[in-house]
Amino acid sequence: MKPWLFIAFCLLTGLSFGGFLDEETILDRGERLTVSQNELFYVKEGVKPPVIVLLHGFGASVYSWDKVYKPLAEVSTVIAYDRPGFGYSSRVFSLPEGAYNPYLLDNQDEILFDLVDSVAGSHQSLILVGHSAGAAVAVEAYFQKPDRIAALILESPALEGHGPPQTSFSFDWSRVSFSTPLVKIILTRVLESAIGMAWHDPSTFTEKDRYYYKKPLEIEGWEVALQLFTLSQTPRIFVDRLNEIAVPVLYITGAEDRVIPPNLTESYAAATPDAELKVIPLCGHVAHEEQTETFIRSVIDFLNDRQLIE
């Protein structure tokens, strides 16, 4: 069996993963706070300025930052949270006409600022670290409130559309009821494709990772919320506005990224006035998980060079 097929199988079955459940993870540090009509699951670590906000990609959660948040918290205050619709934050299961929609990109940025203001104060300048679709949230946040943003760190950024990753199996999300058994077949194919594409070396996606990536799928109605999230996404192209970004930007990409090809990230860096580019060898779409030490070192070196940390 191919490794990525095995991973998808583990995610969708009830296999027992022992030997690590007594290990502390970022999830053990989490708290809940109601922000902008949403109950958010978030983690705050560290006390030093500046404030670094970690924004996960499509289908991920705060757990994806498990190996990153503590080292970054040694030089800053780190806030990571589950974006609405993912992880352990609240979900909306229906959207009557005129109802508040937390899945819209503009509202996601409102949620971001409201959370930071609530737990760290509105006077704080922010460094936004966005992975994949989380990078779109970061860039849109900059355009909404550029005076609040000190720098951007964009990892394998999905800047030519906001929503689920493109896979070899595509379908019209609006024509499938995610509450029917058919959704299992569809999501299986999406998981197989997305997981198979994200890691350069699938063996670095551990049993512990599989377990914690799978846990939010135990929340009742997650598939309905996922469909609403997906249908709420309107493609927003940021590429033509990158030349308007007036803060330092670090772009990070894996040399073997098959989701957002490295040449795309390189072109984004070339279009951004004050940008640096880090290409990490032997790495796919998830540098912060697959090549964690190199990712952390790249981020801290960038922040030091720009005198953004003490």
Sine and cosine of phi, psi and omega as CSV:
sin_phi,cos_phi,sin_psi,cos_psi,sin_omega,cos_omega
0.00,0.00,0.68,-0.74,0.03,-1.00
-0.91,0.41,0.55,-0.83,-0.06,-1.00
-0.83,0.55,-0.66,0.75,-0.06,-1.00
-0.95,0.32,-0.45,0.89,0.09,-1.00
-0.94,0.35,-0.61,0.79,0.03,-1.00
-0.90,0.44,-0.67,0.74,0.00,-1.00
-0.88,0.48,-0.73,0.68,0.00,-1.00
-0.88,0.48,-0.64,0.77,0.02,-1.00
-0.87,0.49,-0.70,0.72,0.00,-1.00
-0.90,0.44,-0.64,0.77,-0.01,-1.00
-0.89,0.45,-0.52,0.85,-0.13,-0.99
-0.98,-0.19,0.05,1.00,0.02,-1.00
-0.86,-0.52,0.12,-0.99,-0.07,-1.00
-0.99,-0.14,0.64,0.77,0.00,-1.00
-0.87,0.48,0.58,-0.82,0.01,-1.00
-1.00,0.02,0.77,-0.64,0.03,-1.00
-0.90,-0.44,0.97,-0.26,-0.05,-1.00
-0.98,-0.20,0.18,-0.98,0.14,-0.99
1.00,-0.04,-0.11,0.99,-0.01,-1.00
-0.72,-0.69,-0.10,0.99,-0.06,-1.00
-0.92,0.39,-0.30,0.95,0.05,-1.00
-1.00,0.00,-0.02,1.00,0.03,-1.00
-1.00,0.09,0.69,-0.72,0.03,-1.00
-0.94,0.34,0.65,-0.76,0.12,-0.99
-0.80,-0.60,0.07,-1.00,0.04,-1.00
-0.85,0.53,-0.46,0.89,-0.02,-1.00
-0.91,0.42,-0.49,0.87,0.01,-1.00
-0.94,0.33,-0.27,0.96,-0.01,-1.00
-0.99,-0.10,0.01,1.00,-0.15,-0.99
-0.97,0.25,0.47,-0.88,0.10,-1.00
-0.74,-0.68,0.18,-0.98,0.01,-1.00
-0.86,-0.52,0.61,-0.79,0.00,-1.00
-0.49,-0.87,0.70,-0.71,0.05,-1.00
-1.00,0.08,0.86,-0.51,-0.07,-1.00
-0.68,-0.74,0.79,-0.61,0.06,-1.00
0.76,0.65,0.72,0.70,0.04,-1.00
0.94,0.34,0.24,0.97,0.01,-1.00
-0.83,-0.56,0.65,-0.76,0.15,-0.99
-1.00,-0.02,0.93,-0.36,-0.09,-1.00
-0.99,-0.16,0.62,-0.78,0.18,-0.98
-0.99,-0.13,0.85,-0.52,-0.09,-1.00
-0.61,-0.79,0.27,-0.96,0.06,-1.00
-0.76,-0.65,0.71,-0.71,0.12,-0.99
-0.82,-0.58,0.78,-0.63,-0.06,-1.00
-0.63,-0.78,0.67,-0.74,0.03,-1.00
1.00,-0.08,0.27,-0.96,-0.06,-1.00
-0.75,-0.66,-0.19,0.98,-0.09,-1.00
-0.99,0.12,0.48,-0.88,0.20,-0.98
-0.97,0.23,0.43,-0.91,0.04,1.00
-1.00,0.06,-0.04,-1.00,0.10,-0.99
-1.00,-0.08,0.83,-0.56,0.07,-1.00
-0.96,-0.28,0.81,-0.58,0.02,-1.00
-0.95,-0.32,0.81,-0.59,-0.02,-1.00
-0.99,-0.17,0.83,-0.55,-0.08,-1.00
-0.89,-0.47,0.94,-0.35,-0.07,-1.00
-0.97,0.23,0.22,-0.97,-0.02,-1.00
-1.00,0.00,-0.10,-1.00,-0.04,-1.00
-0.89,0.46,0.78,-0.63,0.07,-1.00
0.99,0.15,-0.04,1.00,-0.01,-1.00
-0.99,-0.17,-0.24,-0.97,-0.03,-1.00
-0.35,-0.94,-0.06,-1.00,0.04,-1.00
-0.86,0.51,-0.42,0.91,-0.02,-1.00
-0.85,0.52,-0.49,0.87,-0.03,-1.00
-0.89,0.46,-0.31,0.95,0.02,-1.00
-0.99,-0.13,0.23,0.97,-0.13,-0.99
-0.83,0.56,-0.63,0.77,-0.06,-1.00
-1.00,0.01,-0.02,1.00,-0.14,-0.99
-0.95,-0.31,-0.59,0.81,-0.27,-0.96
-0.93,0.38,-0.60,0.80,-0.03,-1.00
-0.93,0.38,-0.74,0.68,0.06,-1.00
-0.86,0.51,-0.62,0.78,0.02,-1.00
-0.94,0.34,-0.51,0.86,0.00,-1.00
-0.95,0.32,-0.23,0.97,0.07,-1.00
-0.95,0.30,-0.35,0.94,-0.04,-1.00
-0.86,-0.52,0.10,1.00,-0.09,-1.00
-0.29,-0.96,-0.08,-1.00,0.23,-0.97
-0.96,-0.27,0.84,-0.54,-0.08,-1.00
-0.96,-0.28,0.75,-0.66,0.13,-0.99
-0.84,-0.55,0.82,-0.57,0.11,-0.99
-0.79,-0.61,0.59,-0.80,0.00,-1.00
-0.51,-0.86,0.39,-0.92,0.09,-1.00
-0.99,0.17,0.88,-0.47,0.07,-1.00
-0.89,0.46,0.58,-0.82,-0.02,-1.00
-0.78,0.62,0.73,-0.68,-0.04,-1.00
0.98,-0.19,-0.18,0.98,-0.06,-1.00
-0.74,-0.67,0.30,-0.95,0.08,-1.00
0.84,0.55,-0.77,-0.64,-0.10,-0.99
-0.92,-0.39,0.20,0.98,0.15,-0.99
-0.97,0.23,0.28,-0.96,-0.05,-1.00
-0.91,0.41,0.37,-0.93,0.01,-1.00
-0.82,-0.57,0.53,-0.85,0.14,-0.99
-0.98,-0.22,0.78,-0.63,-0.09,-1.00
-0.96,-0.28,-0.12,0.99,0.09,-1.00
-0.46,-0.89,0.48,-0.88,-0.04,-1.00
-0.71,-0.70,0.99,0.14,0.09,-1.00
-0.86,0.50,0.40,-0.92,-0.02,-1.00
-0.83,0.56,0.78,-0.63,0.01,-1.00
1.00,0.05,-0.08,1.00,-0.02,-1.00
-0.96,0.27,0.47,-0.88,0.08,-1.00
-0.90,0.43,0.76,-0.65,-0.05,-1.00
-0.89,-0.45,0.97,-0.23,-0.04,-1.00
-0.95,0.31,-0.16,0.99,-0.05,-1.00
-1.00,0.07,-0.24,0.97,0.03,-1.00
-0.93,0.38,0.60,-0.80,-0.09,-1.00
-0.86,0.51,-0.68,0.73,0.01,-1.00
-0.87,0.49,-0.65,0.76,0.01,-1.00
-0.95,0.31,-0.52,0.85,0.07,-1.00
-0.88,0.48,-0.61,0.79,0.02,-1.00
-0.95,0.30,-0.57,0.82,0.11,-0.99
-0.86,0.50,-0.67,0.74,0.03,-1.00
-0.89,0.46,-0.68,0.73,0.01,-1.00
-0.84,0.55,-0.80,0.60,-0.05,-1.00
-0.92,0.40,-0.62,0.78,0.00,-1.00
-0.91,0.42,-0.63,0.78,0.03,-1.00
-0.90,0.43,-0.75,0.66,-0.01,-1.00
-0.87,0.49,-0.70,0.72,-0.01,-1.00
-0.88,0.48,-0.57,0.82,-0.05,-1.00
-0.96,0.28,-0.60,0.80,-0.12,-0.99
-0.96,-0.27,-0.25,0.97,-0.04,-1.00
-0.74,-0.67,-0.26,0.97,0.02,-1.00
0.97,-0.23,0.56,-0.83,-0.08,-1.00
-0.98,0.20,-0.15,0.99,-0.01,-1.00
-0.99,0.11,-0.14,0.99,-0.12,-0.99
-0.98,0.20,0.73,-0.68,0.21,-0.98
-0.99,0.12,0.51,-0.86,-0.19,-0.98
-0.88,-0.48,0.54,-0.84,0.23,-0.97
-0.92,-0.40,0.90,-0.45,-0.06,-1.00
-0.99,-0.15,0.80,-0.59,0.06,-1.00
-0.93,-0.36,0.94,-0.33,-0.05,-1.00
-0.90,-0.44,0.78,-0.62,0.05,-1.00
-0.97,-0.24,0.78,-0.62,0.09,-1.00
0.81,0.58,-0.88,-0.47,0.01,-1.00
-0.91,0.42,-0.40,0.92,0.09,-1.00
-0.91,0.42,-0.41,0.91,0.05,-1.00
-0.92,0.39,-0.55,0.83,0.05,-1.00
-0.90,0.43,-0.63,0.78,0.06,-1.00
-0.89,0.46,-0.66,0.75,-0.01,-1.00
-0.90,0.43,-0.72,0.70,-0.04,-1.00
-0.92,0.39,-0.67,0.74,0.04,-1.00
-0.90,0.44,-0.60,0.80,0.05,-1.00
-0.88,0.47,-0.64,0.77,0.05,-1.00
-0.88,0.48,-0.72,0.69,-0.03,-1.00
-0.92,0.38,-0.48,0.88,0.04,-1.00
-0.96,0.28,-0.69,0.73,-0.07,-1.00
-0.65,-0.76,0.95,0.33,-0.06,-1.00
-0.88,0.48,-0.46,0.89,-0.01,-1.00
-0.94,0.35,-0.29,0.96,0.00,-1.00
-1.00,0.00,-0.21,0.98,-0.16,-0.99
-0.96,-0.28,0.83,-0.56,0.02,-1.00
-1.00,-0.04,-0.48,0.88,-0.01,-1.00
-0.21,-0.98,0.33,-0.94,0.08,-1.00
-0.83,-0.56,0.64,-0.77,0.13,-0.99
-0.82,-0.57,0.93,-0.38,-0.15,-0.99
-0.90,-0.43,0.92,-0.39,-0.05,-1.00
-0.98,-0.22,0.86,-0.51,-0.03,-1.00
0.67,0.74,0.85,0.53,-0.19,-0.98
-0.95,0.30,0.71,-0.71,0.10,-1.00
-1.00,-0.09,1.00,0.02,-0.13,-0.99
-0.94,-0.33,0.10,1.00,0.01,-1.00
-0.90,-0.43,0.54,0.84,-0.02,-1.00
0.50,-0.86,0.59,-0.81,-0.07,-1.00
-0.86,-0.51,0.84,-0.54,-0.01,-1.00
0.43,-0.90,-0.46,-0.89,-0.08,-1.00
-0.94,0.33,0.43,-0.90,0.04,-1.00
-0.92,0.40,0.50,-0.87,0.07,-1.00
-0.98,0.19,0.69,-0.72,0.00,-1.00
-0.77,-0.64,0.08,-1.00,-0.01,-1.00
-0.96,0.30,-0.21,0.98,0.01,-1.00
-0.90,-0.43,0.96,-0.27,-0.05,-1.00
-0.92,-0.38,0.39,-0.92,0.00,-1.00
-0.32,-0.95,0.21,-0.98,0.04,-1.00
-1.00,0.06,0.96,-0.30,-0.08,-1.00
-0.88,0.47,-0.44,0.90,-0.08,-1.00
-0.97,0.22,-0.25,0.97,-0.10,-1.00
-0.98,-0.22,0.08,1.00,-0.02,-1.00
-0.88,-0.48,0.79,-0.61,0.09,-1.00
-0.99,0.13,0.90,-0.44,-0.07,-1.00
-0.97,0.26,-0.04,1.00,0.04,-1.00
-1.00,-0.05,0.05,1.00,0.00,-1.00
-0.98,-0.21,0.33,-0.94,0.01,-1.00
-0.84,0.54,-0.42,0.91,0.00,-1.00
-0.85,0.52,-0.48,0.88,-0.03,-1.00
-0.88,0.47,-0.53,0.85,-0.01,-1.00
-0.89,0.46,-0.65,0.76,0.02,-1.00
-0.91,0.41,-0.71,0.70,-0.03,-1.00
-0.89,0.45,-0.76,0.65,-0.05,-1.00
-0.92,0.38,-0.50,0.87,0.09,-1.00
-0.87,0.50,-0.72,0.70,0.00,-1.00
-0.90,0.43,-0.64,0.77,0.02,-1.00
-0.90,0.44,-0.71,0.71,0.02,-1.00
-0.89,0.46,-0.71,0.71,0.01,-1.00
-0.84,0.55,-0.72,0.69,-0.04,-1.00
-0.94,0.35,-0.73,0.69,-0.08,-1.00
-0.92,0.39,-0.71,0.71,0.00,-1.00
-0.92,0.38,-0.67,0.74,0.01,-1.00
-0.88,0.48,-0.50,0.87,-0.04,-1.00
-1.00,0.01,-0.41,0.91,-0.18,-0.98
-0.97,0.25,-0.63,0.78,-0.06,-1.00
-0.98,-0.17,0.73,-0.68,0.14,-0.99
-0.93,0.37,-0.68,0.74,0.02,-1.00
-0.87,-0.49,0.99,-0.14,-0.06,-1.00
-0.86,0.51,-0.32,0.95,0.01,-1.00
-0.93,0.37,-0.30,0.95,0.05,-1.00
-0.99,0.17,-0.16,0.99,0.11,-0.99
-1.00,0.04,0.99,-0.16,-0.23,-0.97
-0.99,0.13,0.14,-0.99,0.09,-1.00
-0.87,0.49,-0.62,0.79,0.05,-1.00
-0.88,0.48,-0.70,0.71,0.04,-1.00
-0.87,0.49,-0.71,0.71,-0.01,-1.00
-0.86,0.51,-0.68,0.73,-0.03,-1.00
-0.88,0.48,-0.75,0.66,-0.10,-0.99
-0.98,0.20,-0.43,0.90,0.15,-0.99
-0.93,0.36,-0.51,0.86,-0.05,-1.00
-0.99,0.16,-0.46,0.89,-0.15,-0.99
-0.82,0.57,-0.70,0.72,-0.02,-1.00
-0.89,0.46,-0.29,0.96,0.03,-1.00
-0.96,0.29,-0.10,0.99,0.07,-1.00
-1.00,0.10,-0.17,0.99,0.00,-1.00
-0.96,0.27,0.81,-0.59,-0.06,-1.00
-0.88,0.47,0.76,-0.65,0.05,-1.00
0.99,0.10,0.17,0.99,-0.03,-1.00
-0.85,0.53,-0.56,0.83,-0.07,-1.00
-0.95,0.32,-0.53,0.85,0.04,-1.00
-0.93,0.37,-0.69,0.72,0.04,-1.00
-0.89,0.45,-0.62,0.79,0.02,-1.00
-0.88,0.47,-0.66,0.75,0.03,-1.00
-0.90,0.43,-0.70,0.72,0.01,-1.00
-0.89,0.45,-0.65,0.76,0.05,-1.00
-0.86,0.52,-0.74,0.67,-0.06,-1.00
-0.90,0.44,-0.68,0.73,0.00,-1.00
-0.94,0.34,-0.30,0.96,0.00,-1.00
-0.99,0.11,-0.16,0.99,-0.08,-1.00
-1.00,0.08,0.82,-0.58,0.11,-0.99
-0.95,-0.30,0.85,-0.53,-0.03,-1.00
-0.78,0.62,0.78,-0.62,0.01,-1.00
-0.78,-0.62,0.87,-0.49,-0.10,-1.00
-0.99,-0.11,0.87,-0.50,-0.04,-1.00
-0.98,-0.17,-0.20,0.98,-0.16,-0.99
-0.84,0.55,-0.66,0.76,-0.06,-1.00
-0.95,0.31,-0.14,0.99,-0.02,-1.00
-0.93,-0.37,0.05,1.00,-0.04,-1.00
-0.88,0.47,-0.49,0.87,0.01,-1.00
-0.94,0.33,-0.12,0.99,0.03,-1.00
-1.00,-0.02,-0.14,0.99,-0.05,-1.00
-0.97,0.24,0.84,-0.54,-0.12,-0.99
-0.95,-0.31,0.22,0.98,0.06,-1.00
-0.90,-0.43,0.33,-0.94,0.04,-1.00
-0.89,0.46,0.62,-0.78,0.01,-1.00
-0.76,-0.65,0.77,-0.64,0.14,-0.99
-0.96,-0.28,0.86,-0.51,0.10,-1.00
-0.98,-0.18,0.74,-0.68,0.03,-1.00
-0.82,-0.57,0.72,-0.69,0.05,-1.00
-0.60,-0.80,0.48,-0.88,0.14,-0.99
-1.00,0.08,0.67,-0.74,-0.03,-1.00
-0.88,0.47,-0.38,0.93,-0.04,-1.00
-0.93,-0.38,0.41,0.91,-0.02,-1.00
-0.93,0.38,0.87,-0.49,0.01,-1.00
-0.98,-0.21,-0.06,1.00,0.03,-1.00
-1.00,-0.01,-0.82,0.57,0.12,-0.99
-0.90,-0.44,0.99,-0.13,-0.09,-1.00
-0.82,0.58,0.61,-0.79,-0.05,-1.00
-0.82,0.57,-0.55,0.84,-0.01,-1.00
-0.90,0.43,-0.48,0.88,0.08,-1.00
-0.92,0.38,-0.75,0.66,0.03,-1.00
-0.87,0.49,-0.63,0.78,0.05,-1.00
-0.88,0.48,-0.63,0.77,0.01,-1.00
-0.93,0.37,-0.56,0.83,0.06,-1.00
-0.90,0.43,-0.69,0.73,0.01,-1.00
-0.89,0.47,-0.66,0.75,0.00,-1.00
-0.90,0.43,-0.46,0.89,-0.03,-1.00
-1.00,0.04,-0.13,0.99,-0.07,-1.00
-0.98,-0.19,0.80,-0.60,-0.13,-0.99
-0.82,0.58,-0.76,0.65,-0.08,-1.00
-0.89,-0.47,0.98,0.22,-0.13,-0.99
-0.79,-0.62,0.51,-0.86,0.18,-0.98
-0.85,-0.52,0.45,-0.89,-0.01,-1.00
-0.79,-0.61,0.76,-0.65,0.08,-1.00
-0.85,-0.52,0.89,-0.46,0.07,-1.00
-0.97,-0.26,0.86,-0.50,-0.09,-1.00
-0.98,-0.18,0.86,-0.50,-0.01,-1.00
-0.91,0.41,0.37,-0.93,0.10,-1.00
0.79,0.61,0.70,0.71,-0.10,-0.99
-0.57,-0.82,0.62,-0.78,0.02,-1.00
-0.99,-0.13,-0.72,-0.69,-0.14,-0.99
-0.99,0.11,-0.18,0.98,-0.14,-0.99
-0.83,-0.57,0.91,0.41,-0.06,-1.00
-0.83,0.55,-0.62,0.79,-0.05,-1.00
-0.93,0.37,-0.28,0.96,0.05,-1.00
-0.97,-0.26,-0.58,0.82,-0.11,-0.99
-1.00,0.01,-0.57,0.82,0.03,-1.00
-0.76,-0.65,0.89,0.45,-0.19,-0.98
-0.87,0.49,-0.73,0.68,-0.07,-1.00
-0.88,0.47,-0.68,0.74,0.02,-1.00
-0.91,0.41,-0.64,0.77,0.04,-1.00
-0.87,0.49,-0.77,0.64,-0.03,-1.00
-0.89,0.46,-0.70,0.71,0.00,-1.00
-0.88,0.47,-0.64,0.77,0.01,-1.00
-0.90,0.44,-0.67,0.74,-0.01,-1.00
-0.92,0.40,-0.74,0.67,-0.05,-1.00
-0.92,0.38,-0.63,0.78,0.06,-1.00
-0.88,0.48,-0.67,0.74,0.03,-1.00
-0.88,0.47,-0.72,0.70,-0.02,-1.00
-0.92,0.40,-0.60,0.80,0.06,-1.00
-0.92,0.40,-0.74,0.68,-0.03,-1.00
-0.87,0.49,-0.56,0.83,-0.01,-1.00
-1.00,-0.03,0.11,0.99,0.03,-1.00
0.82,0.57,0.65,0.76,0.02,-1.00
-0.99,-0.11,-0.19,0.98,0.10,-1.00
-0.75,-0.66,0.39,-0.92,-0.02,-1.00
-0.99,0.13,0.00,0.00,0.00,0.00
